[in-house]
Amino acid sequence: MIRPALALLLLPLALGLGAAAPARAEAEAAEALKAFQAALRSAEWKERRDAYYQLSGTDAAGVAQAMLEALASEPNPAVVLGGIGTLAGLRSSAAQDELAMALARGRGVRRLVALLALERQDGSRTTPALLEALGDKSPEVLAQAALAAGRRGLAEAVPALLGLLRHRDWQVRVAASRGLLRLASPPPPPAAPGKPPPPAPGVPEFMQAPAIRAALLEALEQGRGRERTDHVLALERLTGEGHGDNPAAWALVLAGKPVDPRTAAQRTWPAHAFGIPLAGRRLAFVLDNSLRSGDPHRFGTGARMEEVCAVPGGTPLFGSRLRTVGQFAHAHLERAVKDLPGETRFNVLTFNEKVSAVFERPVASNPGTRKTLAETLAGLKVDNGIASYDALTQALDLAGSKDSVAWAKGPDEILFVTCNMPTMGEIVEADVVAAAIALKARLRMVTIHTVGITEHPYDMLATIARETGGVYRNYYE
């Protein structure tokens, strides 16, 4: 035992050692931040992205703040997404408080970055900031907050999400429906070692309130374009029934009544491509025209060919005329355009090494535009090179590259078809293409459907569709 007199002699030394540890930590954090700022001056985007990874080991006060400031002016979306992932991994109370403060009082990109990082964190410390964001004045913030609340499983967000179903911007209404769908679809618990994965949980009790279904039906009745698909998906999850775009049928379901054949026949079928419903009002089709487009497809001539040529709600394609990958893709595209309503505007981008638009500006589907499209597709010459990132970026920027312009006038739905791995353009790594495009599309609330025929970047297409609310079709064979 240390005697009292000796303890008094040792006390100054102990205090000095205790003070040295925080001082050393502060010095190390300052050195790490200095190296971070130096790395950000690199012209190579990969080096700038790696700077965030390297700083992630310094989870101290000021680190999140430094990352947020840097990301607010970062032009490369792949770097931004890498930075967001690093921010989401910070677990210190100081870092979480800095993210919450940025969401509450930040501006522009800084707030959105903080929101996307908080979405990927667990715990209740930042929940008040997310709930407060659901009452924000910015439509962009509202949309991302609605998605984040759903991903975090915040039951207390339901009243705010129901209110957002009446927002003036369709993007916010779509996000509210997707947030409700996520709340109604909790992830399954992790599988025990050596055991099969447990079944997916049912709809939580708090999501079974009649008011939620009624609000979604009202949104469906009043909505136009892409948002109707999202309202239907949420209703299908909550009820376990599938009546598609048929408000009259859903009204009967919500009233506890059976759907009679006459009411069921009122269902509206949107245009489809590859079995994917296309309800958007501003569509962009992005079509791979690389060398593999000229290869024979692998569907044969039997039941599989009939399956891949089916058109929901309509007559199937003539599969016997479709010999190559390109012909198969072109047939689906032309059929979808033929079935588009008159109010919808569309454009088609074809790509291999370069990206080309069929029309100078988005057009309506009519005999003239359909003829131009058919002649253009028939005259395409396959070539080497697959500029997937550039093609998707041009599709997202059809109305302009500024986010505010794209929000108001850009596409609301994109169909991307490819039969090859990306090899050309600003970004060629498939996982980075997926991350960059998914981030850009999500911030604009653009749905991207992806179709891969024969060999293709499977994970890239799956990621883009999943993160943007789209559908992924795998036509390997």
Disulfide bonds with the S-S distance in Angstrom:
none
